[in-house]
């Protein structure tokens, strides 16, 4: 993690660390890095989006880079537009699922994959030196505006096919998905009820589409007798799903189900996920010819893993899915259409979910100042390896220790000043026992760091 870029681009509180001046410089740095070409720029619904977007565009134009401004745009639409307009890069002004006082800058490659840490490090180097490329007055970049929504929906309809109409409730969390997701579901032939789909920038629920934040969606699905509920975060790169009984389908369960469906749809192959994913995925996809490969947390690591392993599908247990047959940008909107196709082909979600093994997963967030993370992780790694009776170690991202019936992951957040503990066990009693021990270990390490 660099001075500016974390695991998901730049993400900070607006007008504290993330200012128009920084956005301007990031635009200049990206333009300098590229040298020439064109960049697609979109933003989510946050009130600071226009301010930061315009500053970043000014920086790009000053280096001679042409810019296609697609305005209000969920991250999946930005990724799609990069390929549609044959751009050399894309930028989304978004803080994804963070609270409204945050915003961020995330940069995308021509293939729709997020910038790697190496590419972000080069941008940081240019930012620090402030030796930016400057275009002469007659070489300033050209600014054009475009709207790729119709093309996105048209292309999605070529890939998803339903045999009948379903009743779908879509909760966009007042985010950028509001301008695409309900419309795609309607064009698929479904009867759509929209919740929180006014893109105001003032969020009426927590943006992470989890069981707690989607209580209204669950009630609506149940009261209307809908077939499914689909939800997104602020930029719609994530998906949360409520089944036909009004129950939130846990991230791990949905990840397993959709991975299994992709194996059925495209044939046997590898499934890429992150180090914080549980054993249920392995156990569910193995009989379907799937092999699970784990990588670092973050969509860029998943996308790189997909490309490297020639995988059928990749996703994180946070509702972040990458469908390589579609794009290498995380896409909660296309994922919603894919969920409907799975229901259409395999049956009600509430019945499908029963097929996935259920283990006990616990998560904890421990406050930890960013400057203490490195030292704290050294202490955690040393003590964890001494304190737990484990069989396997994965240390590609944090420290994950495994036994046959449990695993624990200790990992510093790349976007917040916290240390994360994620664990899974076959019984609730064992899970709680492991969490108590792990929490004490982490708290002690942070104090001593």
QUIMOWO-V615213 format. One record per pair of residues at least 4 apart in sequence whose C-alpha atoms are under 6 Angstrom apart, sorted by the first residue. I is the first residue (numbers start at 1). J is the second residue. D is the distance in whole Angstrom. If there is no record, write none. Layout:
i:I j:J d:D
i:I j:J d:D
This chain:
i:1 j:6 d:5
i:4 j:10 d:6
i:5 j:9 d:5
i:5 j:10 d:5
i:6 j:414 d:5
i:6 j:415 d:6
i:7 j:414 d:5
i:9 j:105 d:6
i:9 j:106 d:5
i:10 j:104 d:5
i:10 j:105 d:5
i:11 j:95 d:6
i:11 j:103 d:6
i:11 j:104 d:4
i:12 j:17 d:6
i:12 j:18 d:5
i:12 j:102 d:5
i:12 j:103 d:6
i:13 j:101 d:6
i:13 j:102 d:4
i:14 j:18 d:5
i:14 j:102 d:5
i:15 j:19 d:5
i:20 j:52 d:5
i:20 j:55 d:6
i:23 j:52 d:6
i:23 j:55 d:6
i:23 j:56 d:5
i:24 j:55 d:5
i:24 j:56 d:5
i:24 j:59 d:5
i:25 j:29 d:6
i:27 j:56 d:4
i:27 j:59 d:4
i:27 j:60 d:5
i:28 j:59 d:4
i:28 j:60 d:5
i:29 j:123 d:6
i:29 j:126 d:6
i:29 j:127 d:6
i:31 j:35 d:6
i:31 j:60 d:5
i:31 j:63 d:5
i:31 j:65 d:6
i:32 j:132 d:6
i:32 j:133 d:5
i:36 j:65 d:5
i:37 j:65 d:6
i:37 j:88 d:6
i:38 j:65 d:6
i:38 j:66 d:4
i:38 j:67 d:5
i:38 j:87 d:5
i:38 j:88 d:6
i:39 j:67 d:5
i:39 j:87 d:5
i:39 j:88 d:6
i:39 j:89 d:5
i:39 j:90 d:5
i:40 j:67 d:6
i:40 j:68 d:5
i:40 j:90 d:5
i:41 j:69 d:5
i:41 j:90 d:6
i:41 j:91 d:5
i:41 j:92 d:6
i:42 j:70 d:5
i:42 j:71 d:5
i:42 j:72 d:6
i:42 j:73 d:5
i:42 j:92 d:5
i:43 j:49 d:6
i:43 j:72 d:5
i:43 j:73 d:5
i:43 j:92 d:5
i:43 j:93 d:4
i:44 j:72 d:6
i:44 j:73 d:6
i:44 j:74 d:6
i:44 j:94 d:5
i:44 j:176 d:5
i:44 j:235 d:6
i:45 j:175 d:6
i:45 j:176 d:6
i:45 j:199 d:6
i:45 j:201 d:5
i:46 j:201 d:4
i:47 j:201 d:5
i:49 j:53 d:6
i:60 j:65 d:5
i:61 j:65 d:5
i:61 j:140 d:6
i:61 j:141 d:4
i:62 j:134 d:6
i:62 j:135 d:6
i:62 j:140 d:6
i:63 j:133 d:5
i:63 j:134 d:5
i:63 j:135 d:5
i:64 j:135 d:5
i:64 j:139 d:6
i:64 j:140 d:5
i:64 j:141 d:4
i:65 j:141 d:5
i:66 j:141 d:4
i:66 j:142 d:5
i:66 j:143 d:6
i:67 j:143 d:5
i:68 j:144 d:5
i:68 j:145 d:5
i:69 j:145 d:5
i:70 j:145 d:6
i:70 j:146 d:5
i:70 j:147 d:6
i:73 j:77 d:6
i:73 j:176 d:6
i:74 j:176 d:5
i:74 j:177 d:5
i:74 j:235 d:5
i:74 j:236 d:6
i:75 j:235 d:5
i:75 j:237 d:6
i:76 j:331 d:5
i:77 j:81 d:6
i:79 j:112 d:5
i:79 j:329 d:6
i:81 j:85 d:6
i:82 j:86 d:6
i:82 j:87 d:5
i:82 j:90 d:6
i:88 j:110 d:5
i:89 j:108 d:5
i:89 j:109 d:5
i:89 j:110 d:5
i:90 j:107 d:6
i:90 j:108 d:5
i:91 j:106 d:6
i:91 j:107 d:5
i:92 j:105 d:6
i:92 j:106 d:5
i:93 j:104 d:6
i:93 j:105 d:5
i:94 j:103 d:5
i:94 j:104 d:5
i:95 j:102 d:6
i:95 j:103 d:4
i:95 j:104 d:5
i:96 j:234 d:5
i:96 j:235 d:5
i:97 j:207 d:5
i:97 j:208 d:5
i:97 j:233 d:5
i:97 j:234 d:5
i:107 j:114 d:6
i:107 j:115 d:6
i:108 j:112 d:6
i:108 j:113 d:6
i:108 j:114 d:4
i:108 j:115 d:5
i:109 j:113 d:5
i:109 j:114 d:6
i:109 j:115 d:6
i:112 j:328 d:5
i:112 j:329 d:5
i:113 j:328 d:5
i:113 j:329 d:5
i:114 j:300 d:5
i:115 j:119 d:6
i:117 j:121 d:6
i:126 j:130 d:6
i:135 j:139 d:5
i:135 j:140 d:6
i:153 j:184 d:6
i:162 j:341 d:6
i:165 j:189 d:5
i:165 j:190 d:5
i:166 j:190 d:5
i:167 j:190 d:6
i:167 j:191 d:5
i:167 j:226 d:5
i:167 j:227 d:5
i:168 j:192 d:5
i:168 j:226 d:6
i:168 j:228 d:5
i:168 j:229 d:6
i:169 j:192 d:6
i:169 j:193 d:5
i:169 j:194 d:6
i:169 j:229 d:5
i:170 j:194 d:5
i:170 j:195 d:6
i:170 j:229 d:6
i:170 j:230 d:5
i:170 j:231 d:6
i:171 j:195 d:5
i:171 j:196 d:6
i:171 j:231 d:5
i:172 j:177 d:6
i:172 j:178 d:5
i:172 j:196 d:6
i:172 j:197 d:5
i:172 j:231 d:6
i:172 j:232 d:5
i:173 j:196 d:5
i:174 j:196 d:5
i:174 j:197 d:5
i:174 j:198 d:5
i:174 j:199 d:5
i:174 j:203 d:6
i:175 j:199 d:5
i:175 j:234 d:4
i:175 j:235 d:6
i:176 j:235 d:5
i:177 j:181 d:6
i:177 j:236 d:5
i:178 j:197 d:5
i:181 j:333 d:5
i:185 j:190 d:6
i:186 j:190 d:5
i:205 j:213 d:6
i:206 j:213 d:5
i:207 j:233 d:5
i:207 j:234 d:6
i:208 j:233 d:5
i:209 j:232 d:6
i:209 j:233 d:6
i:209 j:240 d:5
i:211 j:248 d:6
i:218 j:246 d:5
i:220 j:224 d:6
i:221 j:225 d:6
i:221 j:226 d:5
i:221 j:246 d:5
i:222 j:245 d:6
i:222 j:246 d:5
i:227 j:244 d:5
i:228 j:242 d:6
i:228 j:243 d:5
i:228 j:244 d:5
i:229 j:241 d:6
i:229 j:242 d:5
i:230 j:240 d:6
i:230 j:241 d:5
i:231 j:239 d:6
i:231 j:240 d:5
i:232 j:236 d:5
i:232 j:238 d:6
i:232 j:239 d:5
i:233 j:238 d:6
i:236 j:332 d:5
i:237 j:330 d:5
i:237 j:331 d:5
i:237 j:332 d:5
i:238 j:319 d:5
i:238 j:320 d:5
i:238 j:332 d:4
i:239 j:319 d:5
i:239 j:332 d:5
i:241 j:249 d:6
i:242 j:246 d:6
i:242 j:247 d:5
i:242 j:248 d:4
i:242 j:249 d:6
i:243 j:247 d:5
i:243 j:349 d:5
i:243 j:350 d:6
i:251 j:317 d:5
i:251 j:318 d:6
i:251 j:319 d:6
i:252 j:317 d:5
i:254 j:258 d:6
i:255 j:259 d:6
i:256 j:281 d:5
i:260 j:285 d:6
i:262 j:266 d:6
i:263 j:267 d:5
i:263 j:268 d:5
i:268 j:289 d:5
i:268 j:290 d:6
i:269 j:290 d:5
i:269 j:312 d:6
i:270 j:290 d:6
i:270 j:291 d:5
i:270 j:292 d:6
i:270 j:311 d:5
i:270 j:312 d:6
i:271 j:291 d:6
i:271 j:292 d:5
i:271 j:311 d:6
i:271 j:313 d:5
i:271 j:314 d:6
i:272 j:292 d:6
i:272 j:293 d:5
i:272 j:294 d:6
i:272 j:314 d:4
i:273 j:294 d:5
i:273 j:314 d:6
i:273 j:315 d:5
i:273 j:316 d:5
i:274 j:294 d:5
i:274 j:295 d:5
i:274 j:296 d:5
i:274 j:297 d:5
i:274 j:316 d:6
i:275 j:294 d:6
i:275 j:295 d:6
i:277 j:317 d:6
i:280 j:284 d:6
i:280 j:357 d:5
i:282 j:286 d:6
i:282 j:292 d:6
i:285 j:290 d:5
i:286 j:290 d:5
i:296 j:301 d:6
i:296 j:397 d:5
i:303 j:328 d:6
i:305 j:309 d:6
i:306 j:310 d:5
i:306 j:311 d:5
i:313 j:323 d:6
i:314 j:322 d:5
i:315 j:320 d:6
i:315 j:321 d:4
i:315 j:322 d:6
i:316 j:320 d:5
i:321 j:330 d:5
i:322 j:328 d:6
i:322 j:330 d:5
i:324 j:328 d:5
i:342 j:346 d:6
i:343 j:347 d:5
i:343 j:348 d:6
i:349 j:353 d:6
i:359 j:426 d:5
i:360 j:424 d:5
i:360 j:425 d:5
i:360 j:426 d:6
i:360 j:428 d:6
i:361 j:423 d:6
i:361 j:424 d:4
i:362 j:422 d:6
i:362 j:423 d:5
i:363 j:421 d:6
i:363 j:422 d:5
i:364 j:420 d:6
i:364 j:421 d:5
i:365 j:419 d:6
i:365 j:420 d:5
i:366 j:418 d:5
i:366 j:419 d:5
i:367 j:418 d:4
i:368 j:417 d:5
i:368 j:418 d:5
i:368 j:419 d:6
i:369 j:417 d:5
i:370 j:417 d:5
i:372 j:376 d:6
i:372 j:449 d:6
i:375 j:449 d:5
i:376 j:445 d:5
i:376 j:446 d:5
i:376 j:449 d:5
i:377 j:381 d:6
i:379 j:445 d:6
i:380 j:384 d:6
i:383 j:387 d:6
i:384 j:388 d:6
i:390 j:402 d:5
i:390 j:403 d:5
i:391 j:402 d:6
i:391 j:403 d:5
i:392 j:401 d:6
i:392 j:402 d:5
i:393 j:400 d:6
i:393 j:401 d:5
i:394 j:400 d:5
i:395 j:399 d:5
i:398 j:410 d:6
i:398 j:411 d:4
i:399 j:409 d:6
i:399 j:410 d:5
i:400 j:408 d:6
i:400 j:409 d:4
i:401 j:407 d:6
i:401 j:408 d:5
i:402 j:406 d:6
i:402 j:407 d:4
i:405 j:425 d:6
i:405 j:426 d:6
i:406 j:424 d:5
i:406 j:425 d:4
i:407 j:423 d:6
i:407 j:424 d:5
i:408 j:422 d:6
i:408 j:423 d:4
i:409 j:421 d:6
i:409 j:422 d:5
i:410 j:420 d:6
i:410 j:421 d:5
i:411 j:419 d:6
i:411 j:420 d:5
i:412 j:419 d:4
i:412 j:420 d:6
i:413 j:418 d:6
i:413 j:419 d:6
i:425 j:431 d:5
i:435 j:439 d:6
i:445 j:449 d:6
